[in-house]
Amino acid sequence: MAEVEAAQLKEEGNRHFQSQDYKAATKSYSQALKLTKDKSLLATLYRNRAACGLKMESYVQAASDASRAIDINSSDIKALYRRCQALEHLGKLDQAFKDVQRCATLEPRNQNFQETLRRLNTSIQEKLRVQFSTDSRVQNMFEILLDQNSDADKLEKAANNLIVLGREDAGAERIFQNNGVALLLQLLDTKRPELVLAAVRTLSGMCSGHRARATAILHAVGIDRICGLMSVENEEMALAVCNLLQAIIDSLSGEDKREHRGKEEALVLDTKKDLKQITSHLLDMLVSKKVSGQGRDQALNLLNKNVPRKDLAIHDNSRTIYVVDNGLRKILKVVGQVPDLPSCLPLTDNTRMLASILINKLYDDLRCDPERDHFRKICEEYITGKFDPQDMDKNVNAIQTVSGILQGPFDLGNQLLGMKGVMEMMVALCGSEREADQLVAVEALIHASTKLSRATFIITNGVSLLKSIYKTTKNEKIKIRTLVGLCKLGSAGGTDYGLRQFAEGSTEKLAKQCRKWLCNAAIDTRTRRWAVEGLAYLTLDADVKDDFVQDIPALQAMFELAKASTSDKTILYSVATTLVNCTNSYDVKEVIPELVQLAKFSKQHVPEEHPKDKKDFVDMRVKRLLKAGVISALSCMVRADSAILTDQTKELLARVFLALCDNPKDRGTIVAQGGGKALIPLALEGTDVGKVKAAHALAKITAVSNPDIAFPGERVYEVVRPLVRLLDTQRDGLQNYEALLGLTNLSGRSDKLRQKIFKERALPDIENYMFENHDQLRQAATECMCNMVVNKEVQERFLADGNDRLKLVVLLCGEDDDKVQNAAAGALAMLTAAHKKLCIKMTQVTSQWLEILQRLCLHDQLSVQHRGLVIAYNLLAADAELAKKLVESELLEILTVVAKQEPDEKKAAVVQTARECLIKCMDYGFIKPVS
């Protein structure tokens, strides 16, 4: 029974293979292999599964299966040739050559084998030539680089060539085999920045995707030396060494996604010890005074990227536990640094923020309450250990630490605020005579008032504290920060007009002061950043946002600040938030009238909409933002480094873009300023909501713009996937409709784009919307299909048996909606012109085909009528029997009436096509001309 079932599964696999469903074929062959012990059948199954592997580009599996078939029958010529093909793709040309040589011996007259033999021989000779020339090039490069008398141009050229060679797998291997690591270490010893940089970048390329090489380089160079290089006061060097360490970590942890095979897999047994050593050294760098600000930032970036789990479904969070136990106090020390104090470590503007993000990621990566309690206790012990009545600097560090944690895991920060002495110390620092103390206290108050629903103490006491400092201080830095604190507290009601915290006009005054500071170029960037953050809160008030968009200098100052600060996470987020508020692109809860009445009856608060939040005012604000140059600012922000541009910021930018694209008249301006290109990365990466919003904005632009102008070059192909995702039934009707319009526009441009749409599996979704009850969705889907049927692979889907695709198109030709009829008739005209088989099939799918065709040929709209007559001509030309059937029907009379019309300019194409139909009938001898 098992043998019979195995044979049946083999036949089933063959059928799947013939229908190009290679995954299903592989599954059938694999099931059959488990059931049979017959050697002949086993060899056939392995050989067939190897063929599937080749088709699916799983070359390692294909080579393995072919080898098993050859083990059973060493003269299995098909298995030999399939293994040859797989080995060639894997780059093992010498082994592939041996296999095809055996094939050619078994079948000397087979031209295919002879041709492969010649091709592989040429490839092997070329590989050997390149290998020997590469070896000599490598030696030559090192001689130039290590020669102190080499001129600058030669040095630069040799360094660049070495970097490029190191990035290629074959080149990296040649450098490694030719004592390259020792020579690169000599370059590091030269202490010349340009040579050290070249050596680091070459090592980085050599480590990428190769675990054994990465391990050898890590041990040869040494983690101490690598961290020492990253510690230097040189941003370019710190970044290059960071990339080297990232390449090593990716290769050791398997994050490089490359398939390790054969010797390399056997060489490396355990990399955990090396990874732990790297983590330990990075944590030590955080608190070392010898490390520069840039080096500290890169160490934090590496920890942020590699310690927390990338997917919470993975159970193992041991790396996070290790860092919490061995490094949390060190991270807290960085968070608690105060730049104005003499004991401060070297920092950049981003260092403390990166440390806060790391704390947040570590806290989120904990799996249970005991782990979170342990984390909180370490924080509590660290902060209470800092409190010292005799040393004010330590107290300032403690409050700065709380402030940093509040920017990370807010729930934890809120718990720490409740600790005995923390709020009292903040109040005491507010009253201190030292400006550094006031600065730290005010920033802590600002961060503590982030979630007002939980920060009750701040609501009660914060306003009076901040007002007092605002009135007494003469320091602009402190003044602006206190203002932001007041802005936060003033915006507590959000967009609710009825929940204003301050007296009428107070928020406008605060905003005016923020705009004044924003426009003052004499103030340093870090201080102006706070002005933008203040506006991010205040622009929830409609009066404030309306005044702000009318203040063109303030708007442009904010845009310039955003362009110049693409390395500052806070500014990007604040600018994006301000723009979301100005365009009203935040989520608004739907107000249900019945619930409003119920709330009024029970004397509950009912949210009120500000008069200036109505659509007319929003449209006016959008116009002003576009005029002020918002698109160029957004485009610059999108290009910021991925570590700086967070997913939340990307979502905010996508919301702004969608609001700006709302009016079709504005889309040309957006395209002209590069908005189309800027949207693509937002639609591909970020939060789910952000990707959908960006894709919707892309759909709006693609629907009405020339794609070649909106997305020049190869970028246009990247637009397809986000639009196809919008066809998901979970998206709303407007998103589906505009995505279909965009795909229709793209599919009308070139067959390459139609092929891309087909490969993204959009065809089933487009067909689903052709069944929709909604007229506009059905029309858009049919128009899209009309363009898609030009593609050969789409035509093959219509030719295939067992589906109703052609029937659907024929029936849509009989719809009452003229636009749907026009699109469906266009699709049918192209399909019947492309394949005679479809002409025959059209007459078999529905009994109404002739009636529908006659209605098309008599249609009032000339475009529909012309398409109907083209279909008639295609059917007449396809088959004599079918032509006879048509001539015997009323269609002949219709063609005669149309052909006899006087062809004016509009009707020329219609009359001409009808006459061509009659000429075709004459050719068959069914009708004769009247003299």
VONUNU-78120 format. One record per residue: x, y, z of N, C-alpha, C in turn. Coordinates in steps of 0.2 Angstrom, whole numbers, plus 5000, padded with zeros to 4 digits. Layout:
XYZXYZXYZ...
! end
This chain:
500449945000500050005000500450065000501050065004501450125005501750144998501950084994502350094988501850124983501250104983500650124978500550204980500550214986500450284988500950334986501650304987502250344985502150354977501950304973501950314966501450374964500850364968500350414967500550484968500950494974501250554976501750584971502050534968502550554963502250584957501650554955501250584949500950644951500750654957500450714959500950774959501550754961502150804961502250824954502250774949502350794942501850844939501250834942500750874939500850944942501050954948501151014951501751054948502251014946502851034943502651064936502251024932502051054925501651114926501251124931500851184932501251244936501951224936502351274939502251294947501951244950501851254957502451214961503051244961503551204963503551184971503251224975503251214982502851154983502251154980501751094981502151034978502451034972502850974970503350954974503750994977504250974982503950944988503350964990503050934996502750864994502550854988502250784986502850734986503450764983504050714982504350704989504350744994504550735000504150685004503450695003503050645007503150575004503250564997503350504994503950474996504550514997505150484999505150455006504650475010504550445017504250375017503850365011503450305010503750245007504250265002504550204998505250185000505450124998506150094999506350074993505950074987506150054981506750104978507350074976507850114975507750154968507450124963507350164957506850224958506350214962505850264964506150314968506650294973506950344977507450394973507750364968508250404963507850454959507250434957506750474953506550534957506350514963506050564968506550624969507150594971507750644973507850684967507950654961508050694955507550744953506950724954506350774953506350834958506550814964506550864969507150914968507650884965508250934963507950984958507550954953507351004948506951054951506451044956506051094960506551144963507051114966507551164970507851214965508051184959508351234954507851284952507251264951506751314949506551364955506651344961506551394967507151424969507751414965508351444967508651424974508451364976508751334982509251284980509851314978510351274975510751224979510751244986511051194991510651134991509951144992509551084992509551044986509551074980509551044973510151004973510751024975511450994974511350924979511150934985511050884989510650824987510050844984509550794981509850754975510150794971510450764965511050714967511450734972511950694975511650624977511050624981510750564983510550524978510250554972510050514967510650484963511250514963511850484960512150434964512050434971512250384976511950314974511250324972510850264970511050234963511150284959511350264952511850314949512450294949513050344947513050364940512650334936512550344929511850384927511550414933510950444932511150514929511050514922511250574918510850644920510250634921509850694923510050724930510150674935510350694941511050734941511550704937512150734936512150804933511750814928511650874925511350924930510850904934510550954938511050974944511450924946511950944951512450994948512650984942513051024938512751094938512151104937511851174937511851204943511651164949511651184955512351214958512851164956513551184959513751244955513551254949513751314945513451374948512851374950512551434953512851444960513151394964513451404970514151424969514451434963515051454962515651404962515351334963515851284963515951254956516351294952516351284945516751214943517351204947517751144946517351084947516851074952516451024953515951014948515651074946515151074941515451044934516051064933516351044927516450964927516650934932516750864933516050824931515550854934514850824933514650824925514750884922514550894915515050854911515650844913516150804909515850724909515650704915515350634915514750634911514350684911513750684906513950674899514450714897514650714890514950654888515250614893515550544892514950494890514450504894513850454894513450474887513450534886513050554879513450604875513950584872514450624868514050674863513550644860513150684855512750744857512650744864512150794867512450864866512150904862512450974861512451014867511851004871511851044877512351034882512550974883513150954887513850984885513950974878514551004875514551084876513951114875513951184876514151204883513851174888513951184895514651174897514951114894515651104895516151154893515951184887516351244884516351304889515651314891515551374895515951374902515851314905516151304911516951314911517251284906517951284905518151354904517851394900517951464899517951504906517351494910517251524916517851504921518051444921518551424926519251454924519351454918520051494915520051564918519451594917519351664918519451674926519151634930519151634937519951634939520251584936520951574938521351634936521251664930521551724928521451784933520851794935520651844940520951834946520951774949521251754955521951774955522351754950523051764950523251844950522751874946522851944945522651984951522151954955521951984961522451984966522851924967523351914971523951964970524051974964524652024963524352094964523752114963523452174964523452194972523252144976523252144983523952164986524452124983525152134985525352214983525252234977525352294975525052354979524452344981524052394985524452404992524552344995524952355001525652385001525952364996526652394995526552474994526052494991525952574990525752604997525352565000525052595006525552595012526052545012526552545017527152575016527252605009527852645007527752715010528152735014528052805017528152865011528552845006528652895001528152894995527552854996527052854990526752924990526552944984526253014984525453004986525153064987524453064990523953024986523953044979523553014974523552944974524152914974524252844973523952804980524152844985523852814992523152814992522852864990522052864990521752814985522052804979521852764975521852684977522452674980522552604983522152594989522052644993521552634999520852614996520652654992519952644989519852574986520352554982520352494978520352434983520752444989520752394994520052384997519752444999519052445002518552404997518552424991518052394986518252314986518852294985519052224985518752184991518852224997518652185003517852175004517552215000516752205000516552144996516952124991516752064987517052004990516651954990516751894994517451864991517551854985518151834982518751874983518651934983519251984984519451984992518851974996519051975003519451915005519251855002519551795003520351795001520451824995521151834992521551874997521251935000521651975005521751935011521251895013521351855019521951795018521851765012522351715011523051735010523151795008523851825006524051865012523951845018524251875024523951945025523351965022523052025022522952055029522752015034522552045040523152075044523752035043524352065046524552125043524452135037524652195033524152255035523552235036523052285038523252315045523452265049523652285056524252335056524752325051525252375050524952435048524452435044524152505042523852535048523552495053523252525059523852555063524452525063525052555067525252615064525152635058525452695055525152755059524552755062524252805065524052865060524052855054523852905049523152895048522752945049521952935049521752905043521952935037521652905031521852835030522452815032522652745031522252695036522152725042521852685047521052675045520852725042520152725040520052675034520552675030520452625024520552555027520952545032521052475035520452455038520152495042519552485046518952465041518852505035518352495031518452425027519052415025519252345022519052285027519252295033519152245038518352235038518052285038517252285039516952245033517252255027517052215021517152145021517752125024517952065025517552025030517352055035516952025040516252005038515952045033515252045032515051975029514651945032514351875029514851815030515351825034515751765034516051755041515651705044515751695051516551675053516851635049517551615051517951675050517951705045518351765044518251815049517651835051517451885056517751865063517751795065518051775071518751785071519151765065519851765065520051845065519651885062519851955062519751985069519251965072519051995079519651975084519951915083520451885088521151915086521251925079521851955077521952035079521452065078521452145079521352155087520852115090520752125097520252175098519752155103519152195104519452265108519952255112520252315115520452375110520752345105521052395100520452425096519952375094519352405090519052455094518852445101518552495105518952555106519652545106520052605107520052655100519952625094519952655088519252695088518752665091518052695091518052755096518452755100518452805106518752875103519052875098519452935096518952995094519253055094518853115093518753135086518453085082518453085075517753055073517253085071516653065070516653005064517053025059517052975053517352905055517852915059518252855062517752815066517452845071516952815076516452775072516152805067515652775063515952715059516552725056516852665052516952605057517252615063517352565067516652535070516152575071515552555073515252505067515352525061515152475055515552415055516152415057516552355058516352305063516152335069515952295075515252265073514852305069514152285067514252225063514652225058514752175053515052115057515452115062515652065066515152035070514752075073514152045077513652015072513452045067513052005062513251945060513951935058514151875056514151825061514351845067514451795073513751775075513251815075512551795077512151765072512351765066511951745060511451795058511551855060511051905057511151925050511751905047511951925040511451895035511051845038510551805034510851765028511551755028511851715023511851645025511851595020511851525021512551505022512751475028513451455029513451375027513951365024513951295021514651265022514651195022515351155022515851175027516451185025516951205029516851255034516551315032516451365036516051355042515451315041515051295046515351255051515851205049516151165053516751195057516951255055517551285058517251325064516651345064516451395070515951355074516051345080515651305084515251345089515551395092515151435097515451505097514951555096515151625096514951665102514551635106514251675112514751705116515351675117515851705121516151765118516251765112516451825108515951885108515351865107514751915108514751945114514851905120514751935127515351975128515951965125516552005126516452075123516152075117516052135113515552175117514952145120514452185124514852215130515252175134515552195140515952255138516352255133516852315131516452375129515852365126515452425124515152455130514952415135514652445142515252485145515852455145516452485148516552555145516452555138516552625135516152675137515552655139515052715141515252755147515652725151515852765157516552785157516952775152517652795152517752865149518152905153518252975151518752975145519052925143519452925138519052915131518452905131518052895125517752955123517752975117517453035114516753035114516353095113515653095113515353045107515753055101515553015095515652945097516152925100516252855102515752825106515552865111515052845116514352835112514252885108513552875104513552815100514152795097514152735092514152675097514452675103514352615107513652605109513252665111512552655112512152635106512352655100511952635094512052555094512652535095512752465094512352425099512352445105511952415111511152415109510952475107510252485105510052435099510452425095510352385089510352305090510852285095511052215095510752185102510652215107510452185113509752165114509252215113508552195114508352145108507852095110507652055104507252095099507352065093507052105087506352085086506152025089505451995089505351975096504751995099504651975106504351905106504251875100504051805100504651755102505251785101505851745103505851745110505951685113505851675120506551705124507051695121507751705124507851785125507851815131508151885131508751885136509151835135509751825140510251885139510251915133510751975131510452035135509852045136509552095139509652095147509552025149509652015157510452025158510852005154511552015155511752095155511452135151511652205151511352235157510752215159510352245165510852235171511052165172511452155178512152185178512452185172513152215171513252285169512752315166512852375163512352435164511752415168511252465168511452525172511852515177512152565181512552615177512952585172513352625168512952665163512352635161511952675156511652735160511452715166511152765171511652825172512252805172512752865173512752905167512752885161512752925155512152965155511552935157510852975157510953035162511253025167511353075173511853125172512153125166512753175165512453245164512753295167512553365166513153405163513053425156513553455153513953515156513553555160513853615163514253595169514253535172514653515178515353495175515853515179516553495177516753415177516353375181516453305181516153265175515853305170515453275165515853235160515653175158515953145153515953175146516353165141516253195134515653165131515253215129514553195126514453235120513953205116513653245110512953265112512653305108511953325109511453265109511653205106511253155106511353095111511953105115512153045119511653025124511353075128510853065133510253035130510053055125509453035122509452965119510052945117510252875115510252825121510452855126510452815132509752805135509352855135508652845137508252795132508452795126508152745121508352675123508952665125509252605127508852575133508852625138508452605144507752585142507452615138506752605136506652535132507152525128507152455124507352395129507752405134507952355138507352345143506952395145506352385149505852345146505752365139505152335135505352265134506052245134506252175132506152125138505952155144505952115150505252075149505252005152504751965150504251955156504451975162503951965168504052015173503552015178503652065183504252065187504452005189505051995193505652035190505752025183506252055180506252135180505552155179505452225179505652255186505452215191505552245198506252245200506652195197507452195198507652265194507452275188507652335184507552395188506952405191506752465195507152475201507252415205507752415211508452445209508652425204509352445202509352525201508852545197508752615196508652655203508252625207508052665214508752665218509052615218509752605222510252655219510252665213510752705209510552785211509852795211509652865212509752885219509552845224509552865231510252865233510752825230511452825232511752895230511452925225511752995223511553045227510953045231510753095235511253105241511453175241511953185247511853265248511653275255511553345257512253385256512853355257513453395256513653405249513453365244513653375237513053385233512953455231512453475226512553445219513153435217513253405210512953335210513053295215512753225215511953225215511653275218510953285218510653295211511053345208510853365201510953305197511453265197511553205193510953155194510753145201510153105202509553125199509353195199508753215196508853215188509453225186509553215178509453145176509553095180509453025179508753015178508353035183507653035183507353065177507553125175507353155169507453115163508053075163508253035157507752975156507652945162507252885162506452905160506252965162505652985160505552995152506153005149506153005142506152935139506252885143506252815141505652785143505652735148505052705150504652745155504152775153503852835157503552805163503252745163502952705169503452705174504052675172504552675177504752745180504852795175505052855178504552885182503852875181503352895186503352865192503552795193503652765199504252795203504752815199505352845203505252915205504752955202504553015204504253015211503852955212503552945218504052925224504652915223505152895228505252955233505352945239505452995244506053035242505953105242506453155241506553175234506253135229506353155222506053225220505353225222505053285220505253345224505453335230505653385235506353415232506753365230507453385227507353435221506853415216506653455210506453525212506053525217505753595220506353635222506853595226507353635229507853655224507953615218508453635213508153695209507453695209507153755205507253825209507353815215507553875219508253895220508653845217509453855218509653915214510253945217510454005213510953985207511153925207511553895201511053885195511253915190510853905184510853835181511453795182511453725180510953685184510853705190510353665194509653675192509453745190508853765188508653735181509153725177509153695170508953625171509253585175509153515176508453505179508253545184507553545187507053555182507053605178506553625174506453575168507053545166506953495161506653435164506753415170506453355173505753375174505553435176504853455177504453445170504853465164504553455158504353385156504853345157504753275155504253235160504253265166503753235171503053245169502953305165502253325164502053295157502353245154502253215148501553185148501453145153500753115153500353135159499953195157499653225163499153185167498853135164498353095167498653065173499353055173499653015178500153065183500353125180500753165183500353225187499953195192499553245196499953295200500453275203500853325207501053385203501253365196501553415192500953465190500353445189499753485187499653535193499653505199499553545205500053595206500653575206501253625208501653645202501653615197502053635191502053705189501453725187501253795184501653845188501453845195501753905199502453905199502753835200503553835200503853865194503553845188503853865181503753935180503153965182502954035181503454075186503654055192504054085196504754095193505054035190505654035187505654075181505154075177505154115171505154185172504854205177504854285179505554305182505854255186506454275189507154265185507154215181507754205178507954255172508554265171508854305165509154265160509254195162509554155157509054135152509254145145508754125140508654055139509154015141509153935140508653915145508653935152508153915157507453945155507454005153506854045151506453995146506753975141506453945135506253875138506553845142506353775145505753785149505753835153505153845158504553855153504653895148504153905143503853845140504253795138504053735136503653695141503853695147503553665153502853695153502753755153502053795153501653775147502053765141501653745135501353675136501753635139501553565140500853565144500953605150500353605154499753635151499953685147499353725144499053685138499353635136499053595130498753535133498653525139498353465143497653445140497253495137496653475135496653455128497253455125497253425118496953475113496553445108496153485103495453505106495353485112494653495115494653565117494153605113494153685114493853695121493453645124493153665131493653645136494253615135494653605141495253645141495253705140495853755140496053755147496753755147497053755154497153825157497353865152497453935154496953985151497054045154496554095152496554115144496054145142495954155135496554205133496954185127497454225125498154205128498154165133498854145136499254105132498954055129499254005125499554045119499154085116499454125110500054165112500054195118500654235120501254185121501154125124501654075124501954065117501454045113501654035106502054085102501854145104502154205101502954205103503054195110503654195112504154145109503754085108504154025105504354045098503954075094504054095087504654145087504654185092505154245093505854205094505854155098506554125099506754085093506254055090506354015084506654055079506454115078506754155072507354185074507554185080508254215083508854175081509154185076509754135074510354145078510354195082510854205087510854155093510254125094510254075100510454015097510753975101511053905099510553855097510653805093510253765090509853725096510253705101509953665106509353695110509453765111508953805114508353815109508553825103507953835098507553775098507853715099507553655098506953655103507053685109506553685114505953725112506053785108505553825105505053785101505353735097504953695092504553645096504853625102504553575106503953605109504053675111503453705114502853715109503053735103502553735098502253675096502553615097502253545096501753535101501753565107501153555111500653615110500853675109500353735109499953725102500253695097499853695090499253645091499153615096498553585097497953635098498153695099497653745100497553775093496953775090496853795083497053875082496953915087497153985086497853995085498253955089498953955089499253925082498953875079499153845073498953895067498453925068498253975062498654035062498854055068499354115068500054095066500254025068500954005066500953995058500553965055500553965047500554025044500354085047500354145044500954185045501354155050502054185051502554155047502654175041503054135036503854135038504054185041504754185044504854125049504354125054504454075059504354005056503953995051503853925047504553915044504753955040505453945037506053935041506053965047506553955052506453885055505853855056505753795058505953745053505853755047506053705041506753705041507153765041507853765041508153725046507853735052508153705058508053625057507453605054507353535053507953505048508053545043508553525037509253525040509353565045510053575048510153525053509653495056509653455062509453375061509653355055509453285053509853235057510253255062510553205067510253215074509753255074509453265081508753235081508653185084508053145085507453195087507553235093507053275096506753325091507253355088506953415083506553385078506753325075506353295069505653275072505653245078504953225081504553285082504853345085504453405087504253435081504653445075504453475069503853435066503953365066503353325063502753325067502753335074502153335078501853405076502253455076501953525074501553525068501853495063501553495056500953445056500953395060500353355061499753395064499953435069499453475072499153525067499653565063499453615059498953585053499053525051498653495045498153455048498053455055497453415058497553335055498153315054498153245052498253195057498053215064498053165069497353125069497353065073496753035073496253065077495653075075495053105078494553055080494353045086493752995087493153025084492752975082492152985079491653005084491253065083490853085088490153055086489853015091489152985090488653025093488153055089487753105091487353085097487153015097486752985103487152995109487752975109488152975115488253045118488353095113488353165115487753185119487153165116486553185120486553155127486753095127486753055134487253095138487853115136488353145140488053215143487753245138487453315141486853305146486453245145485953235150486253215156486853175156487153155163487653205165487653265162488053325164488853305164489053265159489753245158490053295153490653295153491053345148490953315141490753365136490753345129491253375125491753345122492253375118491953425113492353485112492053535108492653545102492353555096492853565091492953645090493553665089493653735088493453755081493153815081492953835074493453835069494153855071494653855066494953785064494653725067494853665065494353635060493953675057493453655052493853645045493653615040493953595034494253655030493853705030494053765026494753795029494753795035495353825039495953775038495853715038496353665037496653665030496153675025496453685018496853745017496653795020497053865020497753855023497753815028498453805032498853765027498553715024498953665020499253705014498853755011499053795005499653835008499653865014500153915016500853875018500753805020501353765022501653745015501253735010501553715004501953775001501653835001501953894999502653915003502653895009503253905013503853855012503653805008504253755006504253695011503653675013503653615018503953555015503853545008503953485005504753475005505153525004505853515004506153495011505753525016505953515023505853435025505253415023505053345024505453295020505653315014506153275010506853265014507053315017507653315020507653275027507053275030506953245036506953165035506553145029506553075027507253045026507653085024508353065022508853055028508553075034508953065040509152995042509652985046509952915047509352875051509352815050508852775052508852775060509352775063509452785071509152845073509052895069508852965071508052965070507952945064507252945061506852885064506552895069506152835073505552815069505252755070504652735066504052785068504052815074503552855076503552925072504152945071504253005067504052995060504252935057504052915050503352915050502952895055502252895054501952965054502253005058501953075058502153105052502753095049502853125042502353095037502153035037501753005032501053035033500853055039500153085041500153155037500753185038500753255035500753255028501153205025501153205017500353185015500053145018499353125016498953185016498953225022498553285022498753335017499353345015499553385010499353365003499253295002499053274995498253264994497953294999497253284999496853314993497153374992496853414986497253394980496853374974497253354968497653404965497453474966497753524963498453544966498553514972499153524976499653474974499453414971499953364970500453374965500353414960500853434955501453474959501253514963501753554967502153504972501853454975502153404979502653364975502453344969502853304964503453344962503353414960503853454958504453464963504253464969504753474975505053414978504853354974505253294976504853254982504153274983503753234988503653164986503553144979503453074977504053034979504653054978505253014980505253004987505153054991505253054998504753005002504152994998503652955001503752875001504252864996504352784995504652755001505152785004505452745010504952745016504552795016503952795022503452745021503352725014502852675013503152605014503752595014504152535015504352515022504452565026504752555033504352595038504352565044503952605049503452575052502952605056502452575059501952555054501452505055500952485051500552545048500352585053499852645052500252695047500952705049501352745045501352725038501552655037501552635030500952635026500352625029499752635026499652705024499752755028499652825027500052845021500752825021501152845016500952815009500752745009500552715003499952755000499452775005498852805002499052874999499552915002499752974999500152954992500552904992500852884985500252864980499752834982499152814978498852884975498752924979498452994977498853024972499553024973500053054968500053014962500152944962500152904956499552904952498952914955498352914951498252974946498653034948498553094944499153114941499753084942500353114940500653074934501153094931501553054926502053024930502052954931502552914935503252924933503352944927504052954925504353014928503953064929504153124932504153124940503553094943503553084950504053044953504152984949504652934952505152924947505652964946506152954940506552894941506752864935507252804935506852744938507252704942507052634944506552644950506552704953506052714959505352694958505152704952504452694950504252614952504752574951504552504953504452494960504752534964504652524972503952554974503652584969502952614971502452554971502552504967502052454966501852414972502352394976502152354982501752394987501852454989501452484994500752494991500652504984499952514981499652444982499952394980499652324980499352314987499752334992499552314999498952355001498852414998498252454999497552414997497652364992497052324990496852274995497152275000496952225006496252245008495852195009495152215011495052245018495552245022495552275028495652355028495852375022495952445020495252475019495152545019494452565018494352575010493752595008493552595001493952644997494052705000494452754997495152734996495452705000496152684999496152624994495652584994495652534988495552564982495152614981494952644975495552684972495852724977496452764974497052724973497152664976497652614974497552584967496952574966496752544959496852594954496752664955496852714950497552724949497952714955498752724954499052664950498752604951499052544948498752544940498152574939497952584932498452634928498652684931499152734928499752694927500052664932500652624931500652574926500152534926500052474921499952504914499852564913499752594906500452624904500952624908501652654906502052604902502152544905502652494901502452424904502752374899502552304901503052284907503552314908503952304914503652314920503252374920502852384926502252344927501952324921501352274922501652204925502252184923502552124925502752134933502952194935503052204942502352194946501852224943501252224947500952144947501052114942500952034941501351994947501952014947502451974952502251994959501952054960501752064967501052034969500851994965500151954966499552004967499552054962498952104963498352074959498452024954497952004950497351984953497451934958496751914962496451964965496752014968496452074972496052114966496352124961496052174956495452134953495452064952494852024950494352034955494552024962494052034967493652094967493952154966493652214965493152224959493352184954492852184948492252154949492152114955491552084957491152134962491452184964491252234969490552264967490152274973489452304971489552384970490052404973490252484973490452494966490052544963490152554955490852584954491052634958491752664957492352614958492252564963492752514964492752464958492152444956492152404950492452434944492252494943492552534937493252534937493552554943494352564943494652494942494352444945494652374945494652354937494152364934494052344927494552384922494552454924495052494920495752464921495952444927496652424929496752354925496252314925496252244921496352264914496052314911496052324904496752344902497152374906497852384905498252324906498152284911498552224913498552174908497952164904497852104899498352114893498752164893499252174887499852124889499952114896500452074898500351994896500851964894500751894891500651844897500951854903500751814909500051814911499751884911499051894912498651854907498851864901498451824896498451754897498951724899499051654900498551634906498451674911497951664916497251654913497051694908496451694905496351634900496951614898496951554893496851484897497051484904497051424908496351404909496251334910495651304911495451314918494751304920494551304926494451364930494451424926494251484930493751524926493451574929492951614926493151684924493851694923494051764922493751794916493751754910493551774904492751794904492351744908491651754908491551814912491951834917491751894921491851954916492351954912492552014908491952024903491751964900491151964895490551994898490351974904489751994908489852064909490452094911490452164913490352204906490452174900490352214894489652224893489252184897488452194897488152234902488652264906488452314912488052374909487652404914487352474912487852524912488352524917488852574918489252584912489252644908489652654902490352644903490652674909491352664910491652594911491252554915491352484916491352454909490852464905490752434899491352444894491552514894492152534890492752494892492952494898493552464901493552384899492952354901492852284900492952264892492652304888492652294881493352304878493752354881494452364879494852304881494752274887495052214889494952154884494252144883494052094879494352094872494352164869494652174862495352154862495752164867496452154867496552074868496152044872496251974873496151934867495551954864495351914858495851924852496151984852496652004847497251964848497451944854498051914856498051834855497451804856497451734856496751714853496851674847496251644844495851594848496251564853495851514858495351554862495551614864495151654868494451674864494551684858493951694854493451644854493651574853493251514854492951514861493451524866493251514873492751564875492751624872492251684874491551654872491451614867490751594865490551534869490951504873490851454877490651474885490951524887490851544894490151564896489751594892489151614893488651614887488051594888487551594882487351664880487551714884487351784882487851824878488351784876488951824873488751864867488351824862488151864856487751924857487251914862486851974864487252034866487752014870488152064873488552104868488852064863489252084857488852134853488252114852487752154847487652224851487552214857487352284861488052324861488652294861489252334861489252374854489152334849489152364842488652414840488152414844487652474843487652524848488152524852488152574858488152644856487852684860487852754859488552794859488952764864489652794865490052764859490452804855490852784850491452744852491752764858492252724860492052644862491452644865491252574867491052534860490752574856490552544850491152514846491652554845492252544842492552474845492652474851492952414855492452354853491852364853491352304851491552274844491652324839491752304832492452274832492952294836493552264836493552184838493152174843492952114846492652064840492152094837491852064831492352044826492752084824493252074819493752014821493952024828494351964830494051894830493451894832493051834831492951804824492851854820492751834812493451804810493951844812494651824809494951754813494651734818494951684822494751614819494151604817493851534815493351544810493351504804492851504799492151484802492151434806491451414808491151464813491551494817491351554821491051604817491451624812491251674807490651664804490451604802489851584799489251594804489351574810488851584816488751654816489251694816489051774817488751804811488851774805488551804799487851784799487651724802486951694802486551734807486851774811486551804817486351884814486051914819485851984817486552034817487052004819487652044819487852074812487752034806487852054800487452114798486852114800486452174798486752234802486952224808487252284812487852304809488252264807488852284803488752324797488252294793488052324787487852404788487352404793487052474794487652524796488152504801488652544803489152564797489252514793489752524788489552564782488852574782488552614777488552694779488652704785488652774787489252814784489052884783489552924781490152934786490752924785491252924790491452994791491153034796491453094798492053084803492353144805492953134809492953094815492353104819492253064825492152984823491752974818491552904817491952864812492552894810492952864805493252794807493452794814493752724816493152674816492552694819492052644819491852614813491752664808491452644801492052604798492652614798493152584795493252514798493152504805493152434808492552394805491952424805491452384802491552364795491852404791491952384784492452324784492952334788493452274788493152214790492652214795492252154797491952124790491652164787491252144781491752114775492352144775492852124770493052054772493152044779493251974781492751924779492151944780491551894778491551884770491751934766491851924759492451874758492951884761493551834760493351764761492951754766492651684768492151664762491851714759491351694753490651684756490551714763489951714766489451764763489751824760489351874757489651894751489351924746489651954740489452024739489952064736489852134735489252154730488952204732488452224727488752274722488652264715488952304711488652374710
! end
